[in-house]
Amino acid sequence: MAAETPVTLLILGAGGDLTHRLLLPGIGSLLNIEPSRKVRIVGADRADLTAVQWKKRVEDAFGTVPVPARPTRSTLSKTRYQQTDLLDPEQLAALIAGCQGPLVIYFALPPAVSMKVCELLEDIDLPDDTRLALEKPFGGDEKSARTFNTQLHRLVSEERIFRVDHFLGRSTVLNLIGLRFANRILQPIWSAEHIERVEIIYDEDLALEGRAGYYDRTGALRDMLQSHLLQVLSVFAMESVADLSAKEVQDQKAQVLRATRLWGGSPKRSSKRARYTAGQIGRRKIPAYTREKGVDPSRETETLAQVQVEVRNNRWAGIPFTLRSGKALGTPRKQVIAYFRPVPHLPDGFDNAAAPDKLIIDLKPGAVSFVLTMNAEGSPMDLEQKTLRAELAPGWMLPYGEVLREVLDGDNLLSVRSDAAESCWRIMDPVLKAWKAGRVPMETYPAGSTGPEGWLPEDS
């Protein structure tokens, strides 16, 4: 669909943090790049906002990008807000009836509420070319994800469903695909024959930051590993695509996820969980997670999760992929690290054996580093490692801008397909069951540390 075609973006849950912090700035960053794009933003929520208050919210969000004056004026002249109880069938029907197609319904809502709204939408006539955009998590386990997908398919076809994962912004996806398939030097060594292990890490120095209402019911595994990091793994490990069409990319990602299993088949041996105790990050004093406001200690929510998986196919069988993410860690790291196998023979005479060579892909900020073994300064018989680093061009817009661009244009390239959403739960469900049964102990780590000892290899 052409960018000039007017599209209505209906945001359900427009009064919430997601809309203010991510969706509206994302739209602003898109308009900054494509000022001629025509989008009508309609906000809906239970909150009682006046037209002036809503427009001020949109304007303030655009000001953080910033957006040129002309598209800002155009968008503000068309935007509106409608106070709506989204679980009231009559109010929801009136809201939909007041929207012109083509229509994108964005569910900026908790998953349970989204499912209830979708159930009500089954009895409402939707405009032609209605698309649904949903935030993760997509269900709470494999069974509920399959049920939710069936429900969504009663509303629209799969091609018009966009399961949003902002980690799959166009820049991230294309950087990985370009690195792999546009470089002859990497193609022959991108396999278990040359790569010994892979780590996908998303460590944050942020603590709970007032998000107990969401996080304490979710935890690090559901929040990050089950969704974002498995999606990154699927792009990293997929086979070559014939082109950059949505179907080609989605098919190859789905093949990887279908082949992914817990390392050794044991959730007890392949997974670890922990939560932070009191500590300090920089000048910030961080209370223990169980003392954070809004946290229920009886939920046993983890703030650091680590799971090892294997991709059982011809390219990757036999090497571990470690997925790890946590909060309140001393050093933020958002990286994919591929460790190469040692050379078959190191000539006798060198005075030391170097650590494995590795490729480091920084997700934020975008960069690629090769850590290579070479002769050290001083004695030519010594070996050391040097880092060759290339900074990647920054994304041309915010991640949510990239994702929303695809949704508004009807392009599924960055979406999570239904089978992939179910596969991600199938991979992680055994871990969640083992944790719930207490088969994996809850470890602890001080806020500001690197986490519990012995989790990731020393040379990570």
Secondary structure as UniProt FT lines:
FT   TURN            3..4
FT   STRAND          7..12
FT   TURN            13..15
FT   HELIX           17..18
FT   HELIX           19..23
FT   HELIX           24..33
FT   TURN            35..36
FT   STRAND          39..45
FT   HELIX           51..63
FT   HELIX           69..78
FT   STRAND          80..83
FT   TURN            86..87
FT   HELIX           89..97
FT   STRAND          103..107
FT   HELIX           111..121
FT   TURN            122..123
FT   TURN            128..129
FT   STRAND          130..135
FT   HELIX           142..153
FT   TURN            154..155
FT   HELIX           158..160
FT   STRAND          161..164
FT   HELIX           166..168
FT   HELIX           170..181
FT   TURN            184..186
FT   HELIX           187..189
FT   TURN            192..194
FT   STRAND          195..203
FT   TURN            209..210
FT   HELIX           212..215
FT   TURN            216..218
FT   HELIX           219..220
FT   HELIX           221..229
FT   HELIX           230..237
FT   HELIX           246..258
FT   STRAND          260..262
FT   HELIX           263..265
FT   HELIX           267..270
FT   STRAND          271..277
FT   STRAND          279..281
FT   TURN            282..283
FT   STRAND          284..286
FT   HELIX           289..291
FT   TURN            293..294
FT   HELIX           297..299
FT   STRAND          304..311
FT   TURN            314..318
FT   STRAND          321..326
FT   STRAND          333..340
FT   TURN            348..349
FT   STRAND          358..362
FT   TURN            363..366
FT   STRAND          367..375
FT   TURN            380..381
FT   STRAND          383..391
FT   HELIX           399..409
FT   TURN            413..414
FT   HELIX           418..436
FT   TURN            437..438
FT   STRAND          442..446
FT   TURN            447..448
FT   TURN            453..454
FT   TURN            458..459
//
